[in-house]
Amino acid sequence: MSKFWAQPLLAGMLLLASTWTWAQSYPTKAVRIIEPAGPGSAVDVFARKLSTPLAERLGQAVVVDNKPGGNSAIGAREAARAVADGHTLFHANINNSLNDLLHNDPCCKLNEALIPITMLTSSPLVMVVPPSLGVKTLGEYQTWVRANPEKATFASGGSGSVTQLIGTKINMITGLKVLEVPYKAIGAELPDLMAGHVSTAYLAPVVVAQLIKSGKLVALGVAGARRVPTIGDVPTLAEQGLSGAIAMGWNGLFVPAGTPRVVVQKLQTEIAAIMATTAFQQEARDLGYELGGGQADEFAAYIKSELDRWGQVIRDAKIK
């Protein structure tokens, strides 16, 4: 072999060996998970539940650091500025991808400034109404809306929230004109919904399952590709003719761009093992969400599909 080929090959082998050795010693200090939601929220609770077994598997402390605000953008900006060595993770959710569509801020775009490790959970939203509305099915609801256009409202988490977009999408599919009522956050509408002050909401099964079973709310449909086992008698919206009315709440872990691939792979492998445990699998079945743990490339492709789908709704509805 000539010197022309031998020297670059040797340099490449040394770099590979150095990267592998460094990855084997990772992490060398505590790992921080930046959580863009507030303490006690569903995603925060899951991050903390994950942090304990992840710390055990990594051999270092895993600390959840709440950085709420800006529809999850404040935490994203801080994570994107962190050193790309795998010691700072970002627990992104669907709001971050919607921010990317509405604001086009290159600082912290998912799949670009922040690259995926793996999805953690996903859950379809459930369309619910108060019993005082007097409807039991999606068909009855549409009839009621047409008869009561001045009373028909749907709650949203504000501009660019997934609840705004699914409510808007259903208006577009059905030709209904249900007025949006924005709230400061997803879930903040629950007291008004139960009191009948707002007539429609789109919430996660973990939030509404028991309220549906107790008769305090009426479920009209699941905005997902399949039914949710915890409320298995509630059909999907697609089953009832609203093809394309899909709205998933999802979240996953990311690292700053430039983080070594071997570190991303190590984190994905450890998290996948945690997701496969009986405790995590059982809780997912009990609460009505699906667990992730798949490869980073799969998660990146899913995020792109979400951007494409919701981007079309935003353009068609001229949402700013």
C-alpha positions in Angstrom: 0.0 0.0 0.0 1.4 3.4 -1.0 2.0 6.2 1.5 -0.7 8.2 -0.4 -3.4 5.7 0.8 -1.8 4.5 4.1 -1.7 7.9 5.9 -5.3 8.9 5.5 -6.4 5.3 6.3 -4.3 5.3 9.5 -5.7 8.7 10.5 -9.2 7.4 10.0 -8.6 4.3 12.0 -7.2 6.4 14.9 -10.1 8.7 14.8 -12.6 5.8 14.9 -10.7 4.2 17.8 -10.7 7.5 19.7 -14.4 8.1 19.1 -15.3 4.5 20.2 -13.1 4.9 23.3 -14.8 8.2 24.2 -18.2 6.8 23.6 -17.4 3.8 25.8 -16.6 6.2 28.7 -19.7 8.4 28.1 -21.2 9.9 30.2 -18.4 11.3 32.3 -20.7 13.5 34.4 -24.4 14.1 35.2 -26.7 14.2 32.2 -29.3 17.0 32.1 -32.7 16.7 30.5 -34.1 20.1 29.6 -37.9 19.9 30.0 -39.8 22.7 28.3 -43.0 22.0 30.2 -43.7 22.9 33.8 -43.3 20.7 36.9 -46.1 18.2 37.3 -47.2 18.2 33.7 -47.7 14.8 32.0 -44.5 15.1 30.0 -42.5 16.3 33.0 -43.7 13.3 35.0 -42.7 10.9 32.3 -39.2 12.5 32.0 -38.7 12.1 35.7 -39.9 8.5 35.6 -37.4 7.8 32.8 -34.5 9.6 34.5 -34.2 7.0 37.3 -33.6 3.9 35.2 -31.6 5.9 32.7 -29.3 7.0 35.4 -28.9 3.4 36.6 -28.0 2.3 33.1 -25.6 5.2 32.3 -23.9 5.1 35.7 -24.4 8.9 36.2 -27.1 11.1 37.6 -29.8 12.2 35.2 -31.4 15.5 36.2 -34.6 17.0 34.8 -34.3 20.8 34.5 -37.6 22.6 33.8 -37.4 25.5 31.4 -41.1 26.3 30.5 -42.4 29.1 28.4 -42.7 30.3 24.8 -44.8 27.3 23.8 -41.7 25.1 24.6 -39.3 27.4 22.7 -37.4 28.7 25.6 -36.1 25.3 26.6 -35.3 24.5 22.9 -33.1 27.5 22.5 -31.1 26.6 25.6 -30.7 23.0 24.5 -29.5 24.0 21.0 -26.8 26.2 22.5 -25.5 23.5 24.8 -22.2 21.6 24.2 -22.8 18.8 21.8 -21.3 16.0 23.9 -24.4 14.1 25.0 -24.6 15.6 28.5 -27.5 17.9 27.7 -30.7 16.3 26.3 -33.9 18.1 25.2 -37.3 16.6 25.9 -39.2 18.0 22.9 -42.9 17.7 22.2 -45.2 18.4 19.2 -45.3 22.1 20.1 -41.6 22.4 19.1 -42.3 21.1 15.6 -45.3 23.5 15.3 -43.1 26.4 16.5 -40.7 25.5 13.6 -43.6 25.9 11.1 -45.0 29.1 12.5 -41.8 31.0 13.3 -39.1 29.5 11.1 -36.5 30.3 13.7 -33.3 28.4 12.7 -31.9 28.5 16.3 -33.6 25.4 17.5 -35.3 23.5 14.6 -36.0 19.8 15.2 -34.0 17.6 12.8 -31.6 20.4 12.2 -30.3 22.4 15.3 -31.6 19.6 17.5 -31.3 16.0 16.3 -33.4 13.1 17.5 -32.4 10.3 19.8 -35.8 8.5 20.0 -39.5 9.0 20.4 -40.7 8.4 24.0 -44.5 8.4 23.8 -47.3 9.2 21.5 -51.0 9.5 22.1 -54.0 10.5 19.9 -56.3 13.3 21.1 -59.9 12.5 22.0 -62.7 14.8 20.9 -64.9 15.3 23.9 -68.0 17.4 24.8 -69.9 18.1 28.1 -73.0 16.0 28.7 -75.1 19.2 28.9 -74.7 19.5 25.1 -77.1 16.5 24.7 -75.2 14.7 22.0 -73.8 11.2 22.0 -72.3 10.7 18.6 -70.3 12.7 16.1 -73.3 12.8 13.7 -75.5 14.3 16.5 -72.8 16.8 17.2 -72.6 18.0 13.6 -76.4 18.4 13.6 -76.2 20.4 16.9 -73.5 22.7 15.5 -75.5 23.5 12.4 -78.5 24.3 14.6 -76.5 26.4 17.1 -73.7 28.2 15.2 -73.5 31.0 17.8 -72.9 28.5 20.6 -70.5 26.1 19.0 -66.9 26.5 20.3 -63.8 24.5 20.6 -61.0 25.0 23.1 -57.4 25.4 21.9 -54.0 25.8 23.5 -53.5 29.0 21.5 -52.0 29.9 18.1 -50.0 27.0 16.6 -51.1 24.5 19.2 -52.1 21.0 18.0 -55.5 21.5 19.5 -56.0 24.6 17.4 -54.9 22.8 14.3 -57.1 19.7 14.8 -60.2 21.9 15.5 -59.4 23.9 12.4 -58.8 20.7 10.3 -62.2 19.3 11.4 -63.9 22.6 10.5 -62.3 22.4 7.0 -63.3 18.7 6.5 -66.9 19.1 7.7 -67.6 22.7 6.6 -68.7 23.5 10.1 -67.9 26.8 11.7 -67.0 26.0 15.3 -65.4 29.1 16.9 -62.0 28.7 18.5 -61.6 29.7 22.2 -57.9 29.9 23.0 -56.5 29.0 26.4 -53.0 29.5 27.8 -52.1 25.9 27.7 -53.5 22.5 26.5 -55.6 21.1 29.3 -56.4 24.5 30.9 -59.8 24.4 29.3 -61.0 21.3 31.3 -62.9 23.2 34.1 -64.8 25.3 31.5 -65.5 22.2 29.4 -67.0 20.3 32.2 -69.1 23.4 33.2 -70.4 23.7 29.6 -68.8 27.1 29.0 -66.9 25.7 26.0 -68.6 23.0 23.9 -65.7 21.0 22.4 -62.2 20.0 23.3 -59.4 17.7 22.2 -57.5 16.1 25.0 -55.3 13.1 25.7 -56.8 9.8 26.9 -54.8 10.0 30.1 -56.6 13.2 31.0 -60.2 12.2 29.9 -60.5 8.4 30.2 -61.9 8.4 33.7 -64.1 11.4 33.1 -65.6 9.6 30.0 -66.2 6.4 32.0 -67.9 8.3 34.9 -70.1 10.2 32.5 -68.7 13.6 33.2 -67.6 14.0 29.6 -68.9 12.4 26.3 -66.3 11.1 23.9 -67.2 11.6 20.2 -64.1 10.1 18.6 -60.4 9.4 18.7 -58.2 11.5 16.5 -55.9 8.6 15.7 -55.4 5.7 13.3 -56.8 3.2 15.8 -58.9 3.0 18.9 -57.4 3.5 22.4 -57.7 0.4 24.6 -58.6 2.3 27.8 -61.7 3.7 26.0 -62.1 0.9 23.4 -65.8 1.6 22.7 -65.0 5.1 21.4 -64.5 4.9 17.6 -61.9 6.9 15.7 -63.0 10.0 13.8 -61.9 8.2 10.6 -64.3 5.4 11.3 -67.0 8.0 11.3 -66.1 9.6 8.0 -63.5 12.2 9.0 -60.6 10.8 7.1 -57.5 12.8 7.8 -58.6 14.0 11.2 -55.4 12.8 13.0 -53.8 14.6 15.9 -51.2 12.9 18.0 -49.5 14.3 21.1 -45.9 13.1 21.0 -42.6 13.7 22.7 -39.0 12.5 22.5 -35.4 13.2 23.3 -33.0 15.2 21.3 -29.4 16.4 21.5 -27.7 19.5 19.9 -26.5 19.0 16.3 -22.9 17.8 16.2 -23.3 15.2 19.0 -21.4 12.1 18.0 -23.5 9.5 16.4 -22.1 6.8 18.7 -23.5 8.7 21.7 -26.9 9.1 20.1 -26.9 5.4 19.4 -25.9 4.5 23.0 -28.7 6.7 24.4 -31.2 5.2 22.0 -30.2 1.6 22.9 -30.4 2.3 26.7 -33.8 4.1 26.4 -35.2 1.3 24.2 -34.3 -1.2 26.9 -36.1 0.8 29.5 -39.2 1.2 27.2 -39.3 -2.6 26.9 -39.6 -3.2 30.7 -42.8 -4.6 32.1 -43.4 -1.5 34.3 -43.3 0.9 31.3 -45.3 -1.3 29.1 -48.0 -1.8 31.7 -48.3 1.9 32.4 -48.6 2.6 28.7 -51.5 0.2 28.4 -53.2 1.5 31.6 -53.0 5.2 30.5 -53.7 4.8 26.8 -50.4 5.9 25.2 -47.9 4.2 23.0 -44.2 3.8 23.8 -41.4 4.7 21.5 -37.8 3.7 21.8 -37.2 3.3 18.0 -34.2 4.4 16.0 -33.3 8.0 15.5 -33.8 7.9 11.8 -37.3 6.6 12.2 -38.2 9.5 14.6 -36.6 12.1 12.2 -38.9 10.8 9.4 -41.9 10.9 11.6 -41.2 14.5 12.5 -40.9 15.4 8.9 -44.3 13.8 8.2 -45.8 15.9 11.0 -44.3 19.1 9.6 -45.7 18.3 6.1 -49.2 17.5 7.4 -49.6 20.4 9.8 -47.8 22.8 7.5 -50.6 22.2 4.9 -53.3 23.0 7.5 -51.5 26.2 8.6 -51.2 27.4 5.0 -54.7 26.5 4.0 -56.2 28.2 7.1 -53.7 31.1 6.9 -52.7 30.7 10.6 -50.1 33.1 11.8 
